[in-house]
Amino acid sequence: MKIRILMVVMTAVLVTSFSYAAEKGKISPSTAPGNIDTVSMIPPAPTNLMAAADTAGHVKLTWSYSTADAKNIKSFMVERRPEAGGDYAQIAVLGTGGYNVFTDEDPLLKPGARYFYRMRAYNGSTYSGYSNEYPANIWSNWPSPPSMMQVEFANLVNGIKLRWQDAQRETKYILYRYEPGKGKQQIAELPANTTQYIDNKDLKFDVKYVYTLTAYNSSGEASGQCEAIIPGPSAAPSNFHAHPPMATSSRTLQLTWTDNASNEDGFWIARRPSYQGNYPSSPTIKLGPNVTTYLDTGLEPETTYYYIIASVRANNVTPSPEETSATTNPYPPENLQAAASSLSEVKLTWANRSKTADLIMIERRTGSGNFEKIFQKQPVDLNTYTDKGLKPGTSYSYRLVVMKLPFNASDYTAAVSIVTPTGQ
């Protein structure tokens, strides 16, 4: 009786254990306990999975699994996923004959891509857990793309020079040029290890050329690309004029012109004084685009200057046919001095340097007030003046200016100040 009770209890324990495992998905319903001896335990997972790609683009997998454990294993399931995204998918079911090696020879493996692998064991009813995950980089025999492709110079005289860093594993290059209206055309076939090419065939101004350089070998191809435009000349400026500015100045001329271009990089202006026969070989003045006026300073008074102007775009200089000239305003008086000659008088003295001035004007300021004109004379033939009717003990300042009529005024002299005596 005791033996029978013990067998019933053991059977109940085995059935309960099997039911729990079945609920967890560890075994198949086909192993229901009709025959208790066929209940299978969960197999161990493969370990030490490794993957390595060979030169043919295949991936060899190896893993660890003991011979004793493999006797109870019916198959191994191998799964793969791409690094670029996506889920694992089963790619092979392996028998246990060569239980620790497999080569993935899928022709859809992409050269240069990276894949991840994992696997698990199956004993006919139950799967093991997954092995470790391991990546493999698919070896590529394709040529690498030519890199750092760039334009070194672009003009109609020398053409368009292309430079690049050599690709790897190429056997030749083919260079294509795209031109609007003509499409993409092959313009050159180049040997391996070439790193530059000059295109000077049928080039035009202001056309965007797109160059595609393709490296080839028996396995495939890879390309690099760049663009080039040969800038055309810009329109020359017109209505070029030089004249003294409206403000008092002995050393400045104002230049004005009309900008007739919308694509210039700037303007170049050359200047020569009347005593110099030729213009300098390089521009005297360089200006940016869209400028139409310029004050040329630091000049010599009473000197005639000649100017020529050109618009500039890239290496194309388009000169205006117009030359202009103007004469700077007179020299201002020099060495202005003031001295009190009485309680109500101040005597001014100075030296005249101008040879072109027609009129001299004296201005006075009381204290911190504004300068006002107190005297003018035409022609300029004096170098002294006495200011009368002043107040004793008062601060006065004086300055002089000369003019070439009608309105070309020199710089003002530096102001001089004096305080009249008080008589005490």
C-alpha positions as CSV (number, residue, x, y, z in Angstrom):
1,M,0.0,0.0,0.0
2,K,2.9,2.4,0.9
3,I,4.6,1.7,-2.4
4,R,1.5,2.5,-4.4
5,I,1.0,5.8,-2.6
6,L,4.6,6.8,-3.2
7,M,4.3,6.2,-7.0
8,V,1.1,8.3,-7.2
9,V,2.8,11.2,-5.4
10,M,5.9,11.1,-7.7
11,T,3.7,11.0,-10.8
12,A,1.8,14.1,-9.5
13,V,5.1,16.0,-9.0
14,L,6.3,15.3,-12.5
15,V,3.0,16.3,-14.1
16,T,3.0,19.6,-12.0
17,S,6.6,20.4,-13.1
18,F,5.8,19.7,-16.7
19,S,2.7,21.9,-16.7
20,Y,4.7,24.8,-15.2
21,A,7.4,24.6,-17.9
22,A,4.8,24.4,-20.6
23,E,3.1,27.5,-19.3
24,K,6.5,29.3,-19.5
25,G,6.9,28.3,-23.2
26,K,10.0,26.2,-22.5
27,I,8.6,22.9,-23.9
28,S,6.2,21.9,-26.6
29,P,2.7,20.6,-26.0
30,S,3.8,17.5,-27.9
31,T,5.8,16.4,-24.9
32,A,2.7,16.0,-22.8
33,P,3.2,13.5,-20.0
34,G,1.6,10.5,-21.8
35,N,5.0,9.0,-21.4
36,I,6.9,10.6,-18.5
37,D,10.3,9.3,-19.8
38,T,10.3,11.6,-22.8
39,V,10.2,14.9,-20.9
40,S,13.2,17.0,-22.0
41,M,15.2,19.4,-20.0
42,I,16.0,23.0,-21.3
43,P,19.3,22.7,-23.3
44,P,22.2,25.0,-22.4
45,A,22.8,28.1,-24.8
46,P,25.8,28.1,-27.1
47,T,28.7,30.2,-25.7
48,N,31.7,32.1,-27.0
49,L,30.1,33.0,-30.3
50,M,32.5,34.7,-32.7
51,A,32.2,36.0,-36.3
52,A,34.8,37.0,-38.8
53,A,34.5,37.9,-42.5
54,D,36.9,36.6,-45.2
55,T,38.1,38.3,-48.4
56,A,35.2,36.6,-50.3
57,G,32.6,38.5,-48.3
58,H,31.6,35.4,-46.3
59,V,31.2,35.3,-42.5
60,K,32.5,32.4,-40.5
61,L,30.9,31.7,-37.1
62,T,32.3,29.6,-34.3
63,W,31.0,28.9,-30.9
64,S,31.5,26.6,-27.9
65,Y,29.3,23.6,-27.0
66,S,30.4,20.5,-25.2
67,T,30.3,17.1,-27.0
68,A,28.2,15.7,-24.1
69,D,25.6,18.4,-24.5
70,A,25.6,18.2,-28.3
71,K,24.5,14.5,-28.1
72,N,21.1,15.7,-26.9
73,I,20.8,18.6,-29.4
74,K,19.0,18.1,-32.6
75,S,19.8,21.5,-34.2
76,F,21.2,25.0,-33.9
77,M,19.3,28.1,-35.1
78,V,21.5,31.0,-36.4
79,E,20.0,34.5,-36.6
80,R,21.4,37.7,-38.2
81,R,20.4,41.4,-38.2
82,P,22.0,44.4,-40.1
83,E,23.6,47.2,-38.0
84,A,21.7,49.8,-40.0
85,G,18.4,48.7,-38.4
86,G,15.9,45.8,-38.5
87,D,15.1,42.8,-36.4
88,Y,16.9,39.5,-36.1
89,A,15.9,36.9,-38.7
90,Q,16.7,33.2,-38.8
91,I,19.2,32.4,-41.6
92,A,20.2,28.8,-40.9
93,V,19.2,25.6,-39.1
94,L,22.3,23.5,-38.4
95,G,22.6,19.8,-37.5
96,T,25.1,18.7,-34.9
97,G,27.5,17.0,-37.2
98,G,29.8,20.0,-37.3
99,Y,28.3,21.4,-34.1
100,N,30.6,24.5,-33.6
101,V,31.2,26.1,-37.0
102,F,29.1,27.7,-39.8
103,T,29.9,30.0,-42.7
104,D,27.3,32.6,-43.8
105,E,27.6,32.7,-47.6
106,D,24.5,34.8,-48.3
107,P,25.1,36.7,-51.6
108,L,22.9,39.5,-50.3
109,L,25.5,40.5,-47.7
110,K,26.6,44.0,-48.6
111,P,30.3,44.8,-48.9
112,G,31.4,47.3,-46.3
113,A,28.2,46.7,-44.1
114,R,28.2,45.5,-40.5
115,Y,26.0,42.6,-39.3
116,F,25.3,41.1,-35.9
117,Y,24.8,37.3,-35.2
118,R,23.3,35.2,-32.4
119,M,22.2,31.6,-32.1
120,R,20.4,29.1,-29.8
121,A,20.1,25.3,-29.5
122,Y,17.0,23.1,-29.9
123,N,16.5,19.6,-28.6
124,G,13.4,18.7,-30.5
125,S,11.0,20.2,-28.1
126,T,12.7,23.1,-26.2
127,Y,14.9,26.0,-27.2
128,S,17.8,27.2,-25.2
129,G,18.5,30.8,-24.4
130,Y,20.4,32.9,-26.9
131,S,24.1,33.0,-27.1
132,N,26.1,36.2,-26.9
133,E,25.7,38.7,-29.8
134,Y,28.8,39.2,-32.1
135,P,29.4,41.6,-35.0
136,A,31.1,41.1,-38.4
137,N,32.2,43.7,-40.9
138,I,31.8,42.4,-44.5
139,W,35.1,42.8,-46.3
140,S,34.7,44.9,-49.5
141,N,36.9,44.6,-52.6
142,W,35.2,47.6,-54.1
143,P,37.3,50.6,-54.8
144,S,37.1,53.4,-52.2
145,P,35.7,56.7,-53.5
146,P,38.2,59.3,-54.6
147,S,38.1,61.8,-51.6
148,M,38.9,65.5,-51.2
149,M,37.9,66.2,-54.8
150,Q,38.2,69.9,-55.4
151,V,38.9,72.7,-58.0
152,E,42.3,74.2,-57.8
153,F,41.7,76.9,-60.4
154,A,39.1,77.7,-63.0
155,N,39.5,80.1,-65.9
156,L,39.3,80.1,-69.6
157,V,43.0,80.5,-70.1
158,N,44.2,77.5,-68.1
159,G,40.9,75.6,-67.8
160,I,39.5,73.8,-64.7
161,K,42.0,71.8,-62.7
162,L,40.6,69.0,-60.6
163,R,42.5,67.4,-57.7
164,W,41.7,64.5,-55.4
165,Q,43.1,61.9,-53.1
166,D,43.7,58.6,-54.7
167,A,41.1,55.9,-54.2
168,Q,42.1,52.4,-53.1
169,R,42.0,49.2,-55.1
170,E,41.0,51.0,-58.3
171,T,42.1,49.8,-61.7
172,K,41.0,52.9,-63.6
173,Y,39.1,56.2,-63.3
174,I,36.4,57.6,-65.6
175,L,35.7,61.3,-65.4
176,Y,32.3,62.6,-66.3
177,R,31.2,66.2,-66.7
178,Y,27.6,67.4,-66.5
179,E,26.7,70.6,-68.3
180,P,23.1,72.1,-68.5
181,G,21.6,71.4,-71.9
182,K,24.2,68.6,-72.7
183,G,23.7,66.3,-69.8
184,K,26.4,64.0,-68.3
185,Q,29.2,63.1,-70.7
186,Q,32.4,61.1,-70.3
187,I,35.4,63.4,-70.9
188,A,38.4,61.2,-69.8
189,E,39.5,57.7,-68.9
190,L,42.5,57.8,-66.5
191,P,44.8,55.2,-65.2
192,A,44.9,54.0,-61.6
193,N,46.7,56.2,-59.1
194,T,45.9,59.4,-61.0
195,T,45.3,62.4,-58.7
196,Q,44.6,65.4,-61.0
197,Y,43.2,66.4,-64.3
198,I,42.8,69.6,-66.3
199,D,39.7,70.1,-68.3
200,N,40.1,72.8,-71.0
201,K,37.6,71.6,-73.6
202,D,34.7,73.8,-74.7
203,L,34.4,75.7,-71.5
204,K,32.2,78.7,-71.0
205,F,31.8,81.6,-68.6
206,D,29.2,81.3,-65.8
207,V,28.2,77.7,-66.4
208,K,28.1,75.3,-63.5
209,Y,29.9,72.2,-64.4
210,V,29.4,69.1,-62.2
211,Y,32.3,66.6,-62.3
212,T,31.8,63.0,-61.3
213,L,35.0,60.9,-60.9
214,T,34.3,57.1,-60.7
215,A,36.9,54.6,-59.6
216,Y,36.4,51.1,-61.1
217,N,37.6,47.6,-60.5
218,S,36.3,44.1,-61.3
219,S,34.1,44.1,-58.1
220,G,32.4,47.5,-58.4
221,E,32.8,51.2,-58.5
222,A,32.8,54.3,-56.2
223,S,32.4,57.9,-57.1
224,G,33.3,61.4,-55.9
225,Q,31.9,64.7,-57.1
226,C,32.6,68.5,-57.2
227,E,31.4,71.6,-59.0
228,A,33.1,74.4,-60.8
229,I,32.1,77.7,-62.4
230,I,34.4,80.0,-64.5
231,P,33.4,83.5,-63.5
232,G,32.8,85.7,-66.5
233,P,33.9,89.4,-66.6
234,S,31.7,92.0,-65.0
235,A,30.5,95.2,-66.8
236,A,32.8,98.2,-66.6
237,P,31.7,101.2,-64.5
238,S,30.7,104.5,-66.2
239,N,30.3,108.2,-65.4
240,F,33.6,108.2,-63.5
241,H,34.2,111.7,-61.9
242,A,36.7,113.2,-59.5
243,H,36.2,116.5,-57.6
244,P,37.1,118.1,-54.3
245,P,34.5,117.4,-51.5
246,M,32.1,120.0,-50.4
247,A,33.7,120.1,-46.9
248,T,36.8,122.1,-46.3
249,S,39.8,119.9,-47.2
250,S,43.2,120.4,-48.8
251,R,44.1,116.7,-49.1
252,T,41.0,114.9,-50.3
253,L,39.2,114.2,-53.6
254,Q,35.9,112.5,-54.0
255,L,35.4,109.9,-56.7
256,T,32.0,108.8,-58.0
257,W,30.9,106.3,-60.7
258,T,28.0,104.2,-61.9
259,D,28.0,100.5,-61.1
260,N,26.8,98.7,-64.2
261,A,27.4,95.2,-63.0
262,S,25.5,92.9,-60.6
263,N,28.3,90.2,-60.3
264,E,31.5,92.1,-59.6
265,D,33.7,91.2,-56.7
266,G,34.8,94.8,-56.4
267,F,36.6,97.7,-58.0
268,W,40.2,98.6,-58.6
269,I,41.3,102.2,-58.9
270,A,44.7,103.4,-60.0
271,R,45.9,107.0,-59.3
272,R,48.8,109.1,-60.5
273,P,49.7,112.7,-59.8
274,S,50.2,115.1,-62.6
275,Y,53.9,115.0,-62.2
276,Q,54.0,111.2,-62.8
277,G,53.5,110.0,-66.3
278,N,52.4,106.4,-65.8
279,Y,49.9,104.6,-63.6
280,P,51.3,102.1,-61.0
281,S,51.4,98.5,-62.1
282,S,49.1,97.4,-59.2
283,P,45.8,99.1,-58.1
284,T,46.2,102.1,-55.7
285,I,42.7,101.5,-54.2
286,K,40.8,98.2,-53.9
287,L,37.1,98.3,-53.0
288,G,34.3,95.8,-52.5
289,P,31.2,95.3,-54.7
290,N,28.3,97.7,-55.1
291,V,30.4,100.7,-54.1
292,T,29.8,103.9,-56.1
293,T,31.7,106.6,-54.2
294,Y,35.1,106.9,-52.5
295,L,37.0,109.7,-50.6
296,D,40.7,109.6,-51.6
297,T,42.6,111.2,-48.6
298,G,46.1,112.0,-47.7
299,L,46.8,113.8,-51.0
300,E,49.0,116.9,-51.6
301,P,47.2,120.2,-51.7
302,E,47.0,122.1,-55.0
303,T,47.9,119.0,-57.0
304,T,46.1,117.5,-60.0
305,Y,45.5,113.7,-59.8
306,Y,44.4,111.4,-62.5
307,Y,42.3,108.2,-62.0
308,I,41.2,105.1,-63.9
309,I,38.8,102.5,-62.6
310,A,37.9,98.8,-63.4
311,S,35.4,96.3,-62.2
312,V,36.9,93.0,-61.0
313,R,35.5,89.5,-60.9
314,A,37.7,86.6,-60.1
315,N,40.8,87.1,-62.3
316,N,38.8,89.2,-64.9
317,V,39.5,92.9,-64.9
318,T,37.2,95.1,-66.9
319,P,38.5,98.6,-67.1
320,S,36.4,101.6,-67.9
321,P,37.5,103.6,-70.9
322,E,37.0,106.8,-68.9
323,E,39.9,108.7,-67.2
324,T,39.0,111.4,-64.7
325,S,41.1,114.1,-62.9
326,A,40.7,116.8,-60.3
327,T,42.9,119.2,-58.4
328,T,43.0,119.3,-54.7
329,N,42.1,122.5,-52.8
330,P,44.6,125.1,-51.7
331,Y,47.2,124.9,-48.9
332,P,45.9,126.4,-45.7
333,P,47.8,129.3,-44.1
334,E,50.6,128.2,-41.8
335,N,52.0,129.3,-38.4
336,L,49.0,131.2,-37.2
337,Q,49.8,133.3,-34.0
338,A,47.9,135.7,-31.8
339,A,49.2,138.4,-29.5
340,A,47.4,141.1,-27.5
341,S,48.4,144.6,-28.6
342,S,46.1,146.4,-26.1
343,L,43.3,145.7,-23.7
344,S,40.9,145.5,-26.6
345,E,43.0,144.4,-29.6
346,V,44.6,141.2,-30.8
347,K,47.1,141.0,-33.6
348,L,47.1,137.9,-35.8
349,T,50.0,136.9,-38.0
350,W,50.5,133.9,-40.4
351,A,52.3,132.7,-43.5
352,N,50.5,132.2,-46.8
353,R,51.6,129.1,-48.7
354,S,48.8,128.8,-51.3
355,K,49.4,129.7,-55.0
356,T,45.9,129.1,-56.1
357,A,43.7,130.7,-53.3
358,D,41.5,133.7,-54.3
359,L,40.1,134.6,-50.8
360,I,41.1,134.4,-47.2
361,M,38.6,134.3,-44.3
362,I,39.2,134.8,-40.6
363,E,36.8,133.3,-38.0
364,R,36.6,134.1,-34.2
365,R,35.1,132.4,-31.2
366,T,34.4,134.0,-27.9
367,G,34.9,131.7,-24.9
368,S,33.3,128.3,-25.7
369,G,30.9,129.7,-28.3
370,N,30.8,129.0,-32.1
371,F,33.2,130.3,-34.6
372,E,31.9,133.2,-36.7
373,K,33.4,135.0,-39.7
374,I,34.9,138.4,-38.8
375,F,36.9,139.2,-41.9
376,Q,37.5,138.1,-45.5
377,K,39.6,139.5,-48.3
378,Q,40.1,139.0,-51.9
379,P,42.8,138.5,-53.3
380,V,45.0,136.7,-50.7
381,D,47.8,139.2,-50.3
382,L,48.2,139.8,-46.5
383,N,49.6,137.9,-43.6
384,T,48.5,140.1,-40.7
385,Y,45.3,141.3,-39.1
386,T,44.4,143.3,-36.0
387,D,41.1,142.4,-34.3
388,K,39.7,145.5,-32.5
389,G,36.9,146.4,-30.1
390,L,37.4,143.4,-27.8
391,K,36.6,143.1,-24.1
392,P,39.4,143.0,-21.6
393,G,40.0,139.8,-19.7
394,T,38.1,137.7,-22.3
395,S,39.1,134.5,-24.0
396,Y,39.1,134.5,-27.9
397,S,40.1,131.9,-30.4
398,Y,40.9,132.4,-34.1
399,R,41.3,130.2,-37.2
400,L,41.9,130.9,-40.9
401,V,40.8,129.3,-44.2
402,V,41.5,130.2,-47.8
403,M,39.4,129.4,-50.8
404,K,39.7,129.0,-54.5
405,L,36.5,130.4,-55.8
406,P,33.7,129.6,-56.0
407,F,33.8,127.0,-53.2
408,N,37.0,125.0,-53.0
409,A,38.1,125.6,-49.4
410,S,41.4,124.6,-47.8
411,D,41.6,122.9,-44.4
412,Y,41.2,125.3,-41.5
413,T,44.3,126.3,-39.6
414,A,44.7,125.0,-36.1
415,A,42.9,127.4,-33.8
416,V,44.9,129.7,-31.5
417,S,43.5,131.2,-28.3
418,I,44.4,134.3,-26.3
419,V,42.9,136.1,-23.2
420,T,42.9,139.9,-23.5
421,P,44.6,141.8,-20.6
422,T,42.5,143.3,-17.8
423,G,44.6,146.4,-17.3
424,Q,45.3,145.8,-13.6
